């Protein structure tokens, strides 16, 4: 796991708003499972607004990171951070 990916994972896991999210790394990506009752369409529209405030806290050099987000084993959407 790269340092950039590791920092994102740690930040998301410590954030109280995401306490019900299960976050794990896979290769160079993050896999996020949210509770089944989550409105995935709404989350997809708001995802960048939710994680955006955390970006300045990342100290590692930026690299491309994909967030695979879903409420089951399948990803409902993929958010790519460049």
FITI-805348 format. One record per residue: residue in one letter; x, y, z of N, C-alpha, C, CB in turn. Coordinates in steps of 0.05 Angstrom, whole numbers, always signed. Glycine has a CB too. Example, Ala and Ser with C-alpha at 12.3 -4.5 7.8 and 13.67 -1.06 7.14 Angstrom:
<pt vexlo="A" n_X="+264" n_Y="-114" n_Z="+156" ca_X="+246" ca_Y="-90" ca_Z="+156" c_X="+264" c_Y="-66" c_Z="+156" cb_X="+226" cb_Y="-89" cb_Z="+181"/>
<pt vexlo="S" n_X="+257" n_Y="-45" n_Z="+142" ca_X="+273" ca_Y="-21" ca_Z="+143" c_X="+258" c_Y="+1" c_Z="+157" cb_X="+282" cb_Y="-12" cb_Z="+114"/>
// end
This chain:
<pt vexlo="X" n_X="+17" n_Y="-23" n_Z="+0" ca_X="+0" ca_Y="+0" ca_Z="+0" c_X="+18" c_Y="+25" c_Z="+0" cb_X="-19" cb_Y="+0" cb_Z="+24"/>
<pt vexlo="X" n_X="+12" n_Y="+43" n_Z="-19" ca_X="+28" ca_Y="+67" ca_Z="-20" c_X="+21" c_Y="+86" c_Z="+3" cb_X="+23" cb_Y="+81" cb_Z="-46"/>
<pt vexlo="X" n_X="+40" n_Y="+104" n_Z="+8" ca_X="+36" ca_Y="+123" ca_Z="+31" c_X="+12" c_Y="+141" c_Z="+26" cb_X="+61" cb_Y="+140" cb_Z="+34"/>
<pt vexlo="X" n_X="+8" n_Y="+150" n_Z="+2" ca_X="-15" ca_Y="+167" ca_Z="-5" c_X="-42" c_Y="+152" c_Z="+1" cb_X="-15" cb_Y="+177" cb_Z="-34"/>
<pt vexlo="X" n_X="-43" n_Y="+128" n_Z="-8" ca_X="-67" ca_Y="+111" ca_Z="-4" c_X="-70" c_Y="+106" c_Z="+26" cb_X="-64" cb_Y="+84" cb_Z="-19"/>
<pt vexlo="X" n_X="-49" n_Y="+101" n_Z="+40" ca_X="-50" ca_Y="+95" ca_Z="+69" c_X="-60" c_Y="+119" c_Z="+84" cb_X="-22" cb_Y="+87" cb_Z="+79"/>
<pt vexlo="X" n_X="-51" n_Y="+143" n_Z="+77" ca_X="-60" ca_Y="+168" ca_Z="+90" c_X="-90" c_Y="+171" c_Z="+86" cb_X="-45" cb_Y="+192" cb_Z="+80"/>
<pt vexlo="X" n_X="-100" n_Y="+167" n_Z="+62" ca_X="-128" ca_Y="+170" ca_Z="+57" c_X="-144" c_Y="+150" c_Z="+73" cb_X="-134" cb_Y="+166" cb_Z="+27"/>
<pt vexlo="X" n_X="-135" n_Y="+125" n_Z="+73" ca_X="-149" ca_Y="+104" ca_Z="+89" c_X="-150" c_Y="+112" c_Z="+118" cb_X="-135" cb_Y="+77" cb_Z="+85"/>
<pt vexlo="X" n_X="-128" n_Y="+120" n_Z="+129" ca_X="-128" ca_Y="+128" ca_Z="+158" c_X="-146" c_Y="+151" c_Z="+164" cb_X="-99" cb_Y="+135" cb_Z="+166"/>
<pt vexlo="X" n_X="-146" n_Y="+171" n_Z="+147" ca_X="-163" ca_Y="+195" ca_Z="+151" c_X="-193" c_Y="+187" c_Z="+150" cb_X="-158" cb_Y="+216" cb_Z="+130"/>
<pt vexlo="X" n_X="-200" n_Y="+171" n_Z="+130" ca_X="-228" ca_Y="+163" ca_Z="+128" c_X="-237" c_Y="+146" c_Z="+151" cb_X="-232" cb_Y="+147" cb_Z="+102"/>
<pt vexlo="X" n_X="-219" n_Y="+128" n_Z="+161" ca_X="-226" ca_Y="+111" ca_Z="+183" c_X="-229" c_Y="+126" c_Z="+210" cb_X="-205" cb_Y="+89" cb_Z="+186"/>
<pt vexlo="X" n_X="-214" n_Y="+148" n_Z="+212" ca_X="-216" ca_Y="+164" ca_Z="+237" c_X="-239" c_Y="+184" c_Z="+237" cb_X="-190" cb_Y="+180" cb_Z="+241"/>
<pt vexlo="X" n_X="-250" n_Y="+189" n_Z="+214" ca_X="-272" ca_Y="+209" ca_Z="+211" c_X="-298" c_Y="+198" c_Z="+223" cb_X="-276" cb_Y="+217" cb_Z="+182"/>
<pt vexlo="X" n_X="-309" n_Y="+211" n_Z="+242" ca_X="-334" ca_Y="+202" ca_Z="+256" c_X="-357" c_Y="+198" c_Z="+236" cb_X="-341" cb_Y="+222" cb_Z="+277"/>
<pt vexlo="X" n_X="-359" n_Y="+216" n_Z="+216" ca_X="-381" ca_Y="+214" ca_Z="+197" c_X="-380" c_Y="+188" c_Z="+181" cb_X="-380" cb_Y="+238" cb_Z="+178"/>
<pt vexlo="X" n_X="-357" n_Y="+175" n_Z="+179" ca_X="-354" ca_Y="+151" ca_Z="+163" c_X="-350" c_Y="+126" c_Z="+181" cb_X="-331" cb_Y="+154" cb_Z="+144"/>
<pt vexlo="X" n_X="-358" n_Y="+128" n_Z="+206" ca_X="-352" ca_Y="+106" ca_Z="+225" c_X="-365" c_Y="+79" c_Z="+216" cb_X="-362" cb_Y="+113" cb_Z="+252"/>
<pt vexlo="X" n_X="-387" n_Y="+80" n_Z="+201" ca_X="-400" ca_Y="+56" ca_Z="+192" c_X="-389" c_Y="+46" c_Z="+165" cb_X="-430" cb_Y="+61" cb_Z="+189"/>
<pt vexlo="X" n_X="-370" n_Y="+60" n_Z="+154" ca_X="-358" ca_Y="+51" ca_Z="+128" c_X="-336" c_Y="+30" c_Z="+134" cb_X="-346" cb_Y="+75" cb_Z="+113"/>
<pt vexlo="X" n_X="-335" n_Y="+10" n_Z="+118" ca_X="-313" ca_Y="-10" ca_Z="+119" c_X="-294" c_Y="-3" c_Z="+97" cb_X="-323" cb_Y="-39" cb_Z="+117"/>
<pt vexlo="X" n_X="-270" n_Y="+4" n_Z="+104" ca_X="-250" ca_Y="+14" ca_Z="+84" c_X="-226" c_Y="-5" c_Z="+84" cb_X="-241" cb_Y="+43" cb_Z="+91"/>
<pt vexlo="X" n_X="-219" n_Y="-15" n_Z="+61" ca_X="-195" ca_Y="-31" ca_Z="+59" c_X="-181" c_Y="-24" c_Z="+33" cb_X="-202" cb_Y="-61" cb_Z="+59"/>
<pt vexlo="X" n_X="-156" n_Y="-32" n_Z="+32" ca_X="-140" ca_Y="-26" ca_Z="+8" c_X="-138" c_Y="-51" c_Z="-9" cb_X="-111" cb_Y="-16" cb_Z="+16"/>
<pt vexlo="X" n_X="-135" n_Y="-46" n_Z="-35" ca_X="-132" ca_Y="-68" ca_Z="-54" c_X="-115" c_Y="-57" c_Z="-76" cb_X="-160" cb_Y="-78" cb_Z="-65"/>
<pt vexlo="X" n_X="-90" n_Y="-68" n_Z="-78" ca_X="-72" ca_Y="-57" ca_Z="-98" c_X="-66" c_Y="-28" c_Z="-91" cb_X="-83" cb_Y="-60" cb_Z="-127"/>
<pt vexlo="X" n_X="-71" n_Y="-10" n_Z="-110" ca_X="-67" ca_Y="+18" ca_Z="-106" c_X="-93" c_Y="+33" c_Z="-102" cb_X="-52" cb_Y="+30" cb_Z="-129"/>
<pt vexlo="X" n_X="-115" n_Y="+19" n_Z="-96" ca_X="-141" ca_Y="+30" ca_Z="-93" c_X="-152" c_Y="+27" c_Z="-65" cb_X="-160" cb_Y="+18" cb_Z="-114"/>
<pt vexlo="X" n_X="-174" n_Y="+41" n_Z="-60" ca_X="-189" ca_Y="+38" ca_Z="-35" c_X="-216" c_Y="+26" c_Z="-41" cb_X="-191" cb_Y="+64" cb_Z="-19"/>
<pt vexlo="X" n_X="-224" n_Y="+6" n_Z="-26" ca_X="-251" ca_Y="-6" ca_Z="-29" c_X="-267" c_Y="+3" c_Z="-4" cb_X="-249" cb_Y="-37" cb_Z="-31"/>
<pt vexlo="X" n_X="-290" n_Y="+15" n_Z="-10" ca_X="-306" ca_Y="+26" ca_Z="+12" c_X="-334" c_Y="+13" c_Z="+11" cb_X="-308" cb_Y="+57" cb_Z="+11"/>
<pt vexlo="X" n_X="-341" n_Y="+0" n_Z="+32" ca_X="-369" ca_Y="-11" ca_Z="+34" c_X="-384" c_Y="+6" c_Z="+54" cb_X="-368" cb_Y="-41" cb_Z="+42"/>
<pt vexlo="X" n_X="-406" n_Y="+17" n_Z="+45" ca_X="-423" ca_Y="+34" ca_Z="+62" c_X="-447" c_Y="+17" c_Z="+71" cb_X="-432" cb_Y="+60" cb_Z="+47"/>
<pt vexlo="X" n_X="-462" n_Y="+26" n_Z="+91" ca_X="-485" ca_Y="+11" ca_Z="+100" c_X="-505" c_Y="+7" c_Z="+77" cb_X="-499" cb_Y="+25" cb_Z="+123"/>
<pt vexlo="X" n_X="-519" n_Y="-16" n_Z="+77" ca_X="-538" ca_Y="-23" ca_Z="+56" c_X="-560" c_Y="-3" c_Z="+52" cb_X="-549" cb_Y="-50" cb_Z="+61"/>
<pt vexlo="X" n_X="-568" n_Y="+11" n_Z="+72" ca_X="-590" ca_Y="+30" ca_Z="+70" c_X="-581" c_Y="+58" c_Z="+59" cb_X="-604" cb_Y="+34" cb_Z="+97"/>
<pt vexlo="X" n_X="-556" n_Y="+60" n_Z="+50" ca_X="-546" ca_Y="+85" ca_Z="+40" c_X="-558" c_Y="+91" c_Z="+13" cb_X="-515" cb_Y="+84" cb_Z="+38"/>
<pt vexlo="X" n_X="-566" n_Y="+116" n_Z="+8" ca_X="-575" ca_Y="+125" ca_Z="-18" c_X="-551" c_Y="+129" c_Z="-36" cb_X="-592" cb_Y="+152" cb_Z="-16"/>
<pt vexlo="X" n_X="-545" n_Y="+109" n_Z="-52" ca_X="-521" ca_Y="+109" ca_Z="-68" c_X="-520" c_Y="+131" c_Z="-89" cb_X="-517" cb_Y="+82" cb_Z="-81"/>
<pt vexlo="X" n_X="-543" n_Y="+138" n_Z="-100" ca_X="-544" ca_Y="+160" ca_Z="-120" c_X="-536" c_Y="+186" c_Z="-106" cb_X="-572" cb_Y="+163" cb_Z="-132"/>
<pt vexlo="X" n_X="-546" n_Y="+191" n_Z="-83" ca_X="-540" ca_Y="+215" ca_Z="-68" c_X="-510" c_Y="+215" c_Z="-60" cb_X="-558" cb_Y="+218" cb_Z="-43"/>
<pt vexlo="X" n_X="-501" n_Y="+193" n_Z="-50" ca_X="-473" ca_Y="+191" ca_Z="-42" c_X="-454" c_Y="+196" c_Z="-66" cb_X="-467" cb_Y="+163" cb_Z="-30"/>
<pt vexlo="X" n_X="-461" n_Y="+185" n_Z="-89" ca_X="-445" ca_Y="+189" ca_Z="-113" c_X="-443" c_Y="+219" c_Z="-120" cb_X="-456" cb_Y="+174" cb_Z="-137"/>
<pt vexlo="X" n_X="-465" n_Y="+233" n_Z="-118" ca_X="-465" ca_Y="+262" ca_Z="-124" c_X="-450" c_Y="+278" c_Z="-103" cb_X="-494" cb_Y="+272" cb_Z="-126"/>
<pt vexlo="X" n_X="-450" n_Y="+269" n_Z="-78" ca_X="-438" ca_Y="+285" ca_Z="-57" c_X="-410" c_Y="+275" c_Z="-48" cb_X="-455" cb_Y="+284" cb_Z="-33"/>
<pt vexlo="X" n_X="-400" n_Y="+254" n_Z="-61" ca_X="-375" ca_Y="+241" ca_Z="-51" c_X="-352" c_Y="+261" c_Z="-51" cb_X="-369" cb_Y="+218" cb_Z="-69"/>
<pt vexlo="X" n_X="-348" n_Y="+276" n_Z="-73" ca_X="-325" ca_Y="+294" ca_Z="-73" c_X="-328" c_Y="+316" c_Z="-52" cb_X="-323" cb_Y="+307" cb_Z="-101"/>
<pt vexlo="X" n_X="-352" n_Y="+324" n_Z="-46" ca_X="-357" ca_Y="+344" ca_Z="-25" c_X="-351" c_Y="+333" c_Z="+3" cb_X="-385" cb_Y="+355" cb_Z="-26"/>
<pt vexlo="X" n_X="-356" n_Y="+307" n_Z="+6" ca_X="-351" ca_Y="+294" ca_Z="+32" c_X="-321" c_Y="+290" c_Z="+38" cb_X="-365" cb_Y="+267" cb_Z="+33"/>
<pt vexlo="X" n_X="-306" n_Y="+282" n_Z="+17" ca_X="-278" ca_Y="+276" ca_Z="+22" c_X="-260" c_Y="+300" c_Z="+16" cb_X="-269" cb_Y="+252" cb_Z="+6"/>
<pt vexlo="X" n_X="-270" n_Y="+319" n_Z="+1" ca_X="-254" ca_Y="+343" ca_Z="-7" c_X="-241" c_Y="+357" c_Z="+16" cb_X="-272" cb_Y="+362" cb_Z="-21"/>
<pt vexlo="X" n_X="-255" n_Y="+363" n_Z="+38" ca_X="-242" ca_Y="+377" ca_Z="+60" c_X="-218" c_Y="+362" c_Z="+73" cb_X="-262" cb_Y="+382" cb_Z="+82"/>
<pt vexlo="X" n_X="-216" n_Y="+336" n_Z="+68" ca_X="-193" ca_Y="+321" ca_Z="+79" c_X="-168" c_Y="+324" c_Z="+62" cb_X="-201" cb_Y="+292" cb_Z="+81"/>
<pt vexlo="X" n_X="-171" n_Y="+330" n_Z="+37" ca_X="-148" ca_Y="+330" ca_Z="+18" c_X="-125" c_Y="+347" c_Z="+28" cb_X="-157" cb_Y="+341" cb_Z="-9"/>
<pt vexlo="X" n_X="-129" n_Y="+371" n_Z="+39" ca_X="-106" ca_Y="+387" ca_Z="+49" c_X="-91" c_Y="+374" c_Z="+72" cb_X="-116" cb_Y="+414" cb_Z="+57"/>
<pt vexlo="X" n_X="-103" n_Y="+354" n_Z="+85" ca_X="-90" ca_Y="+341" ca_Z="+107" c_X="-70" c_Y="+319" c_Z="+98" cb_X="-111" cb_Y="+328" cb_Z="+125"/>
<pt vexlo="X" n_X="-71" n_Y="+312" n_Z="+73" ca_X="-53" ca_Y="+291" ca_Z="+62" c_X="-26" c_Y="+304" c_Z="+57" cb_X="-65" cb_Y="+279" cb_Z="+36"/>
<pt vexlo="X" n_X="-5" n_Y="+293" n_Z="+68" ca_X="+22" ca_Y="+304" ca_Z="+65" c_X="+38" c_Y="+290" c_Z="+44" cb_X="+36" cb_Y="+302" cb_Z="+92"/>
<pt vexlo="X" n_X="+31" n_Y="+266" n_Z="+36" ca_X="+46" ca_Y="+251" ca_Z="+16" c_X="+42" c_Y="+263" c_Z="-12" cb_X="+38" cb_Y="+221" cb_Z="+16"/>
<pt vexlo="X" n_X="+62" n_Y="+259" n_Z="-29" ca_X="+58" ca_Y="+268" ca_Z="-57" c_X="+33" c_Y="+255" c_Z="-69" cb_X="+83" cb_Y="+261" cb_Z="-74"/>
<pt vexlo="X" n_X="+19" n_Y="+271" n_Z="-83" ca_X="-7" ca_Y="+262" ca_Z="-94" c_X="-2" c_Y="+243" c_Z="-118" cb_X="-24" cb_Y="+286" cb_Z="-103"/>
<pt vexlo="X" n_X="-20" n_Y="+223" n_Z="-119" ca_X="-20" ca_Y="+205" ca_Z="-142" c_X="-49" c_Y="+197" c_Z="-147" cb_X="-2" cb_Y="+179" cb_Z="-136"/>
<pt vexlo="X" n_X="-53" n_Y="+184" n_Z="-169" ca_X="-80" ca_Y="+176" ca_Z="-175" c_X="-90" c_Y="+154" c_Z="-156" cb_X="-82" cb_Y="+165" cb_Z="-205"/>
<pt vexlo="X" n_X="-114" n_Y="+157" n_Z="-146" ca_X="-125" ca_Y="+139" ca_Z="-127" c_X="-154" c_Y="+134" c_Z="-134" cb_X="-122" cb_Y="+149" cb_Z="-98"/>
<pt vexlo="X" n_X="-163" n_Y="+109" n_Z="-136" ca_X="-190" ca_Y="+103" ca_Z="-142" c_X="-204" c_Y="+93" c_Z="-117" cb_X="-192" cb_Y="+82" cb_Z="-164"/>
<pt vexlo="X" n_X="-228" n_Y="+104" n_Z="-113" ca_X="-245" ca_Y="+95" ca_Z="-91" c_X="-268" c_Y="+79" c_Z="-103" cb_X="-256" cb_Y="+120" cb_Z="-74"/>
<pt vexlo="X" n_X="-269" n_Y="+53" n_Z="-97" ca_X="-291" ca_Y="+36" ca_Z="-106" c_X="-312" c_Y="+36" c_Z="-83" cb_X="-281" cb_Y="+7" cb_Z="-113"/>
<pt vexlo="X" n_X="-335" n_Y="+48" n_Z="-88" ca_X="-354" ca_Y="+52" ca_Z="-66" c_X="-380" c_Y="+36" c_Z="-72" cb_X="-361" cb_Y="+82" cb_Z="-63"/>
<pt vexlo="X" n_X="-389" n_Y="+21" n_Z="-53" ca_X="-413" ca_Y="+6" ca_Z="-56" c_X="-425" c_Y="-2" c_Z="-30" cb_X="-408" cb_Y="-19" cb_Z="-73"/>
<pt vexlo="X" n_X="-450" n_Y="-12" n_Z="-31" ca_X="-464" ca_Y="-21" ca_Z="-7" c_X="-465" c_Y="-51" c_Z="-6" cb_X="-492" cb_Y="-9" cb_Z="-6"/>
<pt vexlo="X" n_X="-453" n_Y="-65" n_Z="-26" ca_X="-451" ca_Y="-94" ca_Z="-26" c_X="-422" c_Y="-100" c_Z="-35" cb_X="-472" cb_Y="-107" cb_Z="-46"/>
<pt vexlo="X" n_X="-418" n_Y="-125" n_Z="-43" ca_X="-391" ca_Y="-132" ca_Z="-53" c_X="-385" c_Y="-119" c_Z="-80" cb_X="-389" cb_Y="-162" cb_Z="-55"/>
<pt vexlo="X" n_X="-405" n_Y="-110" n_Z="-94" ca_X="-401" ca_Y="-97" ca_Z="-120" c_X="-399" c_Y="-66" c_Z="-116" cb_X="-424" cb_Y="-104" cb_Z="-139"/>
<pt vexlo="X" n_X="-382" n_Y="-54" n_Z="-131" ca_X="-380" ca_Y="-24" ca_Z="-129" c_X="-403" c_Y="-12" c_Z="-144" cb_X="-353" cb_Y="-14" cb_Z="-141"/>
<pt vexlo="X" n_X="-417" n_Y="+7" n_Z="-131" ca_X="-438" ca_Y="+22" ca_Z="-144" c_X="-427" c_Y="+44" c_Z="-161" cb_X="-458" cb_Y="+33" cb_Z="-123"/>
<pt vexlo="X" n_X="-404" n_Y="+55" n_Z="-152" ca_X="-391" ca_Y="+76" ca_Z="-168" c_X="-361" c_Y="+76" c_Z="-161" cb_X="-403" cb_Y="+103" cb_Z="-163"/>
<pt vexlo="X" n_X="-346" n_Y="+87" n_Z="-180" ca_X="-317" ca_Y="+91" ca_Z="-176" c_X="-311" c_Y="+120" c_Z="-178" cb_X="-301" cb_Y="+75" cb_Z="-198"/>
<pt vexlo="X" n_X="-297" n_Y="+130" n_Z="-157" ca_X="-289" ca_Y="+158" ca_Z="-156" c_X="-259" c_Y="+158" c_Z="-159" cb_X="-298" cb_Y="+172" cb_Z="-130"/>
<pt vexlo="X" n_X="-249" n_Y="+172" n_Z="-180" ca_X="-220" ca_Y="+174" ca_Z="-185" c_X="-210" c_Y="+201" c_Z="-176" cb_X="-214" cb_Y="+169" cb_Z="-214"/>
<pt vexlo="X" n_X="-190" n_Y="+201" n_Z="-159" ca_X="-177" ca_Y="+225" ca_Z="-149" c_X="-150" c_Y="+227" c_Z="-162" cb_X="-174" cb_Y="+224" cb_Z="-118"/>
<pt vexlo="X" n_X="-147" n_Y="+248" n_Z="-178" ca_X="-122" ca_Y="+253" ca_Z="-192" c_X="-104" c_Y="+273" c_Z="-178" cb_X="-127" cb_Y="+262" cb_Z="-221"/>
// end
